[in-house]
């Protein structure tokens, strides 16, 4: 299972993903070998920071479980450069259906 991540410099990375893991956790895990993928994710998925902000590729937006009211509220309060395809990557769980998901690290997610 793969996850495609575009870093903040515009470079694409195809990384191995694990079913059931949060997209944020997968990106953070790979950042140890690939510093360009470093993501702040300050609250560790507690939905309290917004620093795991990503943009979801247009082809994938409708294939994700929609954001909860809590995720939407957090993005509205804590995320700048908010776009229609913004999501908090700690709230996206990898499933077989998301094999190949493409996200881009958003401004404000840098450590
Ligand atoms: S890591 Fe803090 S909201 Fe996702």
Backbone and ligand atoms as CSV (ligand in chain L), in Angstrom:
chain,resi,resn,atom,element,x,y,z
A,1,UNK,N,N,0.860,-1.187,0.000
A,1,UNK,CA,C,0.000,0.000,0.000
A,1,UNK,C,C,0.900,1.243,0.000
A,2,UNK,N,N,0.551,2.192,-0.846
A,2,UNK,CA,C,1.401,3.367,-1.004
A,2,UNK,C,C,0.654,4.653,-0.642
A,3,UNK,N,N,1.446,5.616,-0.247
A,3,UNK,CA,C,0.963,6.974,0.007
A,3,UNK,C,C,1.903,7.895,-0.771
A,4,UNK,N,N,1.328,8.826,-1.511
A,4,UNK,CA,C,2.155,9.781,-2.260
A,4,UNK,C,C,2.083,11.124,-1.553
A,5,UNK,N,N,3.236,11.661,-1.242
A,5,UNK,CA,C,3.305,12.915,-0.498
A,5,UNK,C,C,4.158,13.904,-1.271
A,6,UNK,N,N,3.610,15.084,-1.526
A,6,UNK,CA,C,4.392,16.162,-2.115
A,6,UNK,C,C,4.891,17.038,-0.977
A,7,UNK,N,N,6.198,17.247,-0.949
A,7,UNK,CA,C,6.747,18.042,0.161
A,7,UNK,C,C,6.558,19.538,-0.107
A,8,UNK,N,N,6.992,20.359,0.814
A,8,UNK,CA,C,6.758,21.805,0.697
A,8,UNK,C,C,7.605,22.460,-0.376
A,9,UNK,N,N,8.555,21.701,-0.939
A,9,UNK,CA,C,9.351,22.199,-2.075
A,9,UNK,C,C,8.771,21.735,-3.408
A,10,UNK,N,N,7.713,20.957,-3.357
A,10,UNK,CA,C,7.081,20.494,-4.586
A,10,UNK,C,C,7.599,19.159,-5.096
A,11,UNK,N,N,8.406,18.473,-4.306
A,11,UNK,CA,C,8.937,17.171,-4.719
A,11,UNK,C,C,8.019,16.046,-4.239
A,12,UNK,N,N,7.793,15.080,-5.122
A,12,UNK,CA,C,6.924,13.948,-4.795
A,12,UNK,C,C,7.709,12.810,-4.147
A,13,UNK,N,N,7.072,12.161,-3.200
A,13,UNK,CA,C,7.659,11.001,-2.529
A,13,UNK,C,C,6.589,9.914,-2.469
A,14,UNK,N,N,6.917,8.719,-2.947
A,14,UNK,CA,C,5.996,7.597,-2.797
A,14,UNK,C,C,6.505,6.755,-1.638
A,15,UNK,N,N,5.702,6.631,-0.614
A,15,UNK,CA,C,6.171,5.948,0.595
A,15,UNK,C,C,5.224,4.798,0.938
A,16,UNK,N,N,5.771,3.819,1.657
A,16,UNK,CA,C,4.959,2.676,2.079
A,16,UNK,C,C,4.007,3.105,3.175
A,17,UNK,N,N,2.769,2.678,3.059
A,17,UNK,CA,C,1.761,2.996,4.068
A,17,UNK,C,C,1.256,1.711,4.706
A,18,UNK,N,N,0.696,1.831,5.860
A,18,UNK,CA,C,0.193,0.669,6.597
A,18,UNK,C,C,-1.280,0.888,6.897
A,19,UNK,N,N,-2.085,-0.108,6.582
A,19,UNK,CA,C,-3.516,-0.009,6.819
A,19,UNK,C,C,-3.773,0.237,8.310
A,20,UNK,N,N,-4.665,1.161,8.584
A,20,UNK,CA,C,-5.042,1.444,9.963
A,20,UNK,C,C,-4.223,2.554,10.601
A,21,UNK,N,N,-3.095,2.895,9.974
A,21,UNK,CA,C,-2.275,3.998,10.499
A,21,UNK,C,C,-2.840,5.323,10.020
A,22,UNK,N,N,-2.600,6.339,10.813
A,22,UNK,CA,C,-2.980,7.689,10.408
A,22,UNK,C,C,-1.979,8.196,9.366
A,23,UNK,N,N,-2.471,8.959,8.401
A,23,UNK,CA,C,-1.578,9.511,7.377
A,23,UNK,C,C,-0.460,10.317,8.033
A,24,UNK,N,N,-0.783,11.081,9.050
A,24,UNK,CA,C,0.246,11.858,9.765
A,24,UNK,C,C,1.336,10.939,10.323
A,25,UNK,N,N,0.940,9.806,10.908
A,25,UNK,CA,C,1.923,8.890,11.501
A,25,UNK,C,C,2.831,8.302,10.428
A,26,UNK,N,N,2.269,8.003,9.276
A,26,UNK,CA,C,3.051,7.416,8.183
A,26,UNK,C,C,4.072,8.437,7.675
A,27,UNK,N,N,3.621,9.669,7.487
A,27,UNK,CA,C,4.536,10.725,7.016
A,27,UNK,C,C,5.640,10.948,8.056
A,28,UNK,N,N,5.267,11.052,9.298
A,28,UNK,CA,C,6.250,11.308,10.367
A,28,UNK,C,C,7.266,10.181,10.462
A,29,UNK,N,N,6.794,8.952,10.297
A,29,UNK,CA,C,7.681,7.798,10.365
A,29,UNK,C,C,8.739,7.867,9.256
A,30,UNK,N,N,8.326,8.257,8.050
A,30,UNK,CA,C,9.252,8.319,6.918
A,30,UNK,C,C,10.171,9.538,6.984
A,31,UNK,N,N,9.777,10.544,7.740
A,31,UNK,CA,C,10.592,11.752,7.833
A,31,UNK,C,C,11.947,11.475,8.498
A,32,UNK,N,N,12.040,10.362,9.218
A,32,UNK,CA,C,13.331,10.018,9.834
A,32,UNK,C,C,14.375,9.773,8.751
A,33,UNK,N,N,13.965,9.137,7.636
A,33,UNK,CA,C,14.897,8.892,6.523
A,33,UNK,C,C,14.836,10.010,5.476
A,34,UNK,N,N,13.729,10.708,5.426
A,34,UNK,CA,C,13.515,11.734,4.398
A,34,UNK,C,C,13.102,13.037,5.063
A,35,UNK,N,N,14.082,13.866,5.454
A,35,UNK,CA,C,13.775,15.084,6.222
A,35,UNK,C,C,12.788,16.029,5.535
A,36,UNK,N,N,12.709,15.976,4.200
A,36,UNK,CA,C,11.767,16.857,3.486
A,36,UNK,C,C,10.325,16.561,3.870
A,37,UNK,N,N,10.095,15.401,4.459
A,37,UNK,CA,C,8.731,15.032,4.859
A,37,UNK,C,C,8.437,15.381,6.324
A,38,UNK,N,N,9.332,16.092,6.957
A,38,UNK,CA,C,9.112,16.434,8.367
A,38,UNK,C,C,7.787,17.176,8.531
A,39,UNK,N,N,7.037,16.767,9.524
A,39,UNK,CA,C,5.722,17.361,9.783
A,39,UNK,C,C,5.624,17.623,11.287
A,40,UNK,N,N,5.129,18.783,11.626
A,40,UNK,CA,C,5.143,19.167,13.038
A,40,UNK,C,C,4.214,18.276,13.873
A,41,UNK,N,N,2.942,18.220,13.511
A,41,UNK,CA,C,1.979,17.351,14.205
A,41,UNK,C,C,2.142,17.434,15.719
A,42,UNK,N,N,2.110,18.644,16.189
A,42,UNK,CA,C,2.487,18.950,17.567
A,42,UNK,C,C,1.679,18.211,18.635
A,43,UNK,N,N,0.407,18.014,18.402
A,43,UNK,CA,C,-0.428,17.435,19.462
A,43,UNK,C,C,-0.534,15.920,19.378
A,44,UNK,N,N,0.123,15.318,18.370
A,44,UNK,CA,C,0.107,13.858,18.293
A,44,UNK,C,C,-1.264,13.264,18.031
A,45,UNK,N,N,-2.035,13.925,17.214
A,45,UNK,CA,C,-3.357,13.434,16.778
A,45,UNK,C,C,-4.474,13.680,17.786
A,46,UNK,N,N,-4.261,14.569,18.717
A,46,UNK,CA,C,-5.302,14.887,19.704
A,46,UNK,C,C,-6.299,15.921,19.165
A,47,UNK,N,N,-6.127,16.304,17.929
A,47,UNK,CA,C,-7.006,17.287,17.276
A,47,UNK,C,C,-6.989,18.628,18.028
A,48,UNK,N,N,-5.768,19.025,18.398
A,48,UNK,CA,C,-5.626,20.233,19.209
A,48,UNK,C,C,-4.626,21.228,18.642
A,49,UNK,N,N,-4.118,20.993,17.397
A,49,UNK,CA,C,-3.085,21.916,16.934
A,49,UNK,C,C,-3.253,22.401,15.487
A,50,UNK,N,N,-3.603,21.533,14.585
A,50,UNK,CA,C,-3.702,21.917,13.166
A,50,UNK,C,C,-2.375,21.902,12.434
A,51,UNK,N,N,-1.302,21.444,13.074
A,51,UNK,CA,C,0.018,21.461,12.431
A,51,UNK,C,C,0.307,20.187,11.631
A,52,UNK,N,N,-0.700,19.430,11.356
A,52,UNK,CA,C,-0.566,18.256,10.478
A,52,UNK,C,C,-1.351,18.507,9.194
A,53,UNK,N,N,-1.561,19.776,8.884
A,53,UNK,CA,C,-2.374,20.206,7.742
A,53,UNK,C,C,-1.789,19.725,6.419
A,54,UNK,N,N,-2.648,19.127,5.599
A,54,UNK,CA,C,-2.260,18.737,4.234
A,54,UNK,C,C,-3.368,19.151,3.272
A,55,UNK,N,N,-2.984,19.236,2.000
A,55,UNK,CA,C,-3.956,19.404,0.926
A,55,UNK,C,C,-4.127,18.048,0.251
A,56,UNK,N,N,-5.365,17.643,0.072
A,56,UNK,CA,C,-5.664,16.359,-0.556
A,56,UNK,C,C,-5.842,16.582,-2.054
A,57,UNK,N,N,-5.169,15.746,-2.854
A,57,UNK,CA,C,-5.284,15.853,-4.303
A,57,UNK,C,C,-6.753,15.765,-4.720
A,58,UNK,N,N,-7.108,16.555,-5.717
A,58,UNK,CA,C,-8.514,16.654,-6.141
A,58,UNK,C,C,-9.127,15.296,-6.453
A,59,UNK,N,N,-8.327,14.380,-6.998
A,59,UNK,CA,C,-8.865,13.059,-7.354
A,59,UNK,C,C,-9.266,12.238,-6.133
A,60,UNK,N,N,-8.792,12.643,-4.962
A,60,UNK,CA,C,-9.006,11.829,-3.760
A,60,UNK,C,C,-9.972,12.447,-2.752
A,61,UNK,N,N,-10.268,13.704,-2.892
A,61,UNK,CA,C,-11.057,14.402,-1.869
A,61,UNK,C,C,-12.362,13.662,-1.544
A,62,UNK,N,N,-13.084,13.258,-2.590
A,62,UNK,CA,C,-14.394,12.641,-2.366
A,62,UNK,C,C,-14.302,11.181,-1.935
A,63,UNK,N,N,-13.104,10.633,-1.933
A,63,UNK,CA,C,-12.950,9.226,-1.545
A,63,UNK,C,C,-12.606,9.082,-0.068
A,64,UNK,N,N,-12.387,10.209,0.587
A,64,UNK,CA,C,-12.081,10.178,2.020
A,64,UNK,C,C,-13.367,10.258,2.836
A,65,UNK,N,N,-13.315,9.711,4.047
A,65,UNK,CA,C,-14.400,9.942,4.989
A,65,UNK,C,C,-14.400,11.439,5.282
A,66,UNK,N,N,-15.546,12.098,5.161
A,66,UNK,CA,C,-15.555,13.557,5.365
A,66,UNK,C,C,-15.068,13.936,6.769
A,67,UNK,N,N,-14.559,15.158,6.902
A,67,UNK,CA,C,-14.090,15.592,8.228
A,67,UNK,C,C,-15.246,15.683,9.225
A,68,UNK,N,N,-14.937,15.377,10.463
A,68,UNK,CA,C,-15.927,15.551,11.532
A,68,UNK,C,C,-16.082,17.046,11.819
A,69,UNK,N,N,-17.110,17.372,12.571
A,69,UNK,CA,C,-17.308,18.762,12.977
A,69,UNK,C,C,-16.105,19.264,13.769
A,70,UNK,N,N,-15.518,18.385,14.572
A,70,UNK,CA,C,-14.360,18.778,15.395
A,70,UNK,C,C,-13.146,19.086,14.512
A,71,UNK,N,N,-12.930,18.271,13.483
A,71,UNK,CA,C,-11.804,18.531,12.585
A,71,UNK,C,C,-12.015,19.848,11.835
A,72,UNK,N,N,-13.229,20.052,11.356
A,72,UNK,CA,C,-13.524,21.303,10.639
A,72,UNK,C,C,-13.318,22.509,11.547
A,73,UNK,N,N,-13.772,22.397,12.771
A,73,UNK,CA,C,-13.619,23.513,13.718
A,73,UNK,C,C,-12.141,23.791,13.991
A,74,UNK,N,N,-11.364,22.734,14.163
A,74,UNK,CA,C,-9.922,22.912,14.420
A,74,UNK,C,C,-9.249,23.593,13.236
A,75,UNK,N,N,-9.597,23.167,12.036
A,75,UNK,CA,C,-8.986,23.788,10.853
A,75,UNK,C,C,-9.363,25.260,10.770
A,76,UNK,N,N,-10.611,25.565,11.035
A,76,UNK,CA,C,-11.059,26.961,10.941
A,76,UNK,C,C,-10.377,27.839,11.983
A,77,UNK,N,N,-10.052,27.257,13.128
A,77,UNK,CA,C,-9.440,28.045,14.201
A,77,UNK,C,C,-7.923,28.137,14.077
A,78,UNK,N,N,-7.265,27.053,13.649
A,78,UNK,CA,C,-5.808,26.981,13.799
A,78,UNK,C,C,-5.011,26.900,12.504
A,79,UNK,N,N,-5.676,26.749,11.368
A,79,UNK,CA,C,-4.940,26.541,10.133
A,79,UNK,C,C,-5.010,27.792,9.281
A,80,UNK,N,N,-3.839,28.233,8.802
A,80,UNK,CA,C,-3.885,29.311,7.824
A,80,UNK,C,C,-3.664,28.689,6.447
A,81,UNK,N,N,-3.911,29.457,5.411
A,81,UNK,CA,C,-3.852,28.935,4.046
A,81,UNK,C,C,-4.836,27.775,3.871
A,82,UNK,N,N,-5.997,27.924,4.501
A,82,UNK,CA,C,-7.032,26.897,4.410
A,82,UNK,C,C,-7.623,26.882,2.993
A,83,UNK,N,N,-7.763,25.686,2.442
A,83,UNK,CA,C,-8.358,25.518,1.110
A,83,UNK,C,C,-9.496,24.508,1.195
A,84,UNK,N,N,-10.273,24.421,0.114
A,84,UNK,CA,C,-11.393,23.474,0.106
A,84,UNK,C,C,-10.924,22.033,0.290
A,85,UNK,N,N,-9.691,21.744,-0.134
A,85,UNK,CA,C,-9.172,20.376,-0.023
A,85,UNK,C,C,-8.262,20.202,1.193
A,86,UNK,N,N,-8.355,21.113,2.149
A,86,UNK,CA,C,-7.555,20.989,3.372
A,86,UNK,C,C,-8.093,19.869,4.251
A,87,UNK,N,N,-7.176,19.121,4.862
A,87,UNK,CA,C,-7.529,18.134,5.891
A,87,UNK,C,C,-6.413,18.093,6.924
A,88,UNK,N,N,-6.760,17.583,8.089
A,88,UNK,CA,C,-5.750,17.309,9.102
A,88,UNK,C,C,-5.340,15.850,8.930
A,89,UNK,N,N,-4.054,15.633,8.629
A,89,UNK,CA,C,-3.622,14.285,8.243
A,89,UNK,C,C,-3.702,13.290,9.392
A,90,UNK,N,N,-3.801,13.783,10.617
A,90,UNK,CA,C,-3.945,12.854,11.745
A,90,UNK,C,C,-5.353,12.285,11.835
A,91,UNK,N,N,-6.243,12.806,11.022
A,91,UNK,CA,C,-7.628,12.341,11.072
A,91,UNK,C,C,-7.980,11.469,9.865
A,92,UNK,N,N,-6.988,11.162,9.039
A,92,UNK,CA,C,-7.214,10.288,7.874
A,92,UNK,C,C,-6.557,8.937,8.160
A,93,UNK,N,N,-7.375,7.896,8.245
A,93,UNK,CA,C,-6.856,6.549,8.470
A,93,UNK,C,C,-6.679,5.849,7.132
A,94,UNK,N,N,-5.512,5.200,6.949
A,94,UNK,CA,C,-5.275,4.476,5.703
A,94,UNK,C,C,-6.109,3.199,5.658
A,95,UNK,N,N,-6.737,3.000,4.515
A,95,UNK,CA,C,-7.493,1.777,4.247
A,95,UNK,C,C,-7.074,1.282,2.861
A,96,UNK,N,N,-7.467,0.065,2.524
A,96,UNK,CA,C,-7.155,-0.477,1.191
A,96,UNK,C,C,-7.651,0.456,0.102
A,97,UNK,N,N,-8.804,1.051,0.330
A,97,UNK,CA,C,-9.410,1.930,-0.675
A,97,UNK,C,C,-8.567,3.186,-0.901
A,98,UNK,N,N,-7.715,3.526,0.039
A,98,UNK,CA,C,-6.909,4.740,-0.075
A,98,UNK,C,C,-5.493,4.454,-0.587
A,99,UNK,N,N,-5.253,3.229,-1.043
A,99,UNK,CA,C,-3.946,2.895,-1.610
A,99,UNK,C,C,-3.643,3.856,-2.763
A,100,UNK,N,N,-2.553,4.598,-2.658
A,100,UNK,CA,C,-2.188,5.572,-3.689
A,100,UNK,C,C,-2.617,6.992,-3.376
A,101,UNK,N,N,-3.236,7.186,-2.228
A,101,UNK,CA,C,-3.665,8.531,-1.819
A,101,UNK,C,C,-2.524,9.546,-1.985
A,102,UNK,N,N,-2.881,10.721,-2.494
A,102,UNK,CA,C,-1.877,11.776,-2.731
A,102,UNK,C,C,-2.228,13.007,-1.901
A,103,UNK,N,N,-1.306,13.414,-1.040
A,103,UNK,CA,C,-1.479,14.630,-0.247
A,103,UNK,C,C,-0.241,15.501,-0.386
A,104,UNK,N,N,-0.415,16.780,-0.100
A,104,UNK,CA,C,0.684,17.751,-0.151
A,104,UNK,C,C,0.821,18.410,1.214
A,105,UNK,N,N,2.037,18.462,1.726
A,105,UNK,CA,C,2.265,19.116,3.013
A,105,UNK,C,C,1.951,20.613,2.878
A,106,UNK,N,N,1.161,21.131,3.790
A,106,UNK,CA,C,0.688,22.502,3.689
A,106,UNK,C,C,1.579,23.448,4.512
A,107,UNK,N,N,1.547,24.749,4.173
A,107,UNK,CA,C,2.283,25.712,4.991
A,107,UNK,C,C,1.777,25.643,6.430
A,108,UNK,N,N,2.697,25.753,7.367
A,108,UNK,CA,C,2.329,25.669,8.779
A,108,UNK,C,C,2.519,24.287,9.367
A,109,UNK,N,N,2.829,23.315,8.504
A,109,UNK,CA,C,3.060,21.950,9.003
A,109,UNK,C,C,4.546,21.695,9.238
A,110,UNK,N,N,5.395,22.676,8.888
A,110,UNK,CA,C,6.826,22.457,9.057
A,110,UNK,C,C,7.199,22.500,10.539
A,111,UNK,N,N,8.147,21.650,10.949
A,111,UNK,CA,C,8.545,21.610,12.361
A,111,UNK,C,C,9.246,22.894,12.796
L,1,LIG,S1,S,-1.453,16.433,14.998
L,1,LIG,FE1,FE,-2.503,18.033,16.029
L,1,LIG,S2,S,-4.370,18.194,14.944
L,1,LIG,FE2,FE,-3.294,16.636,13.869
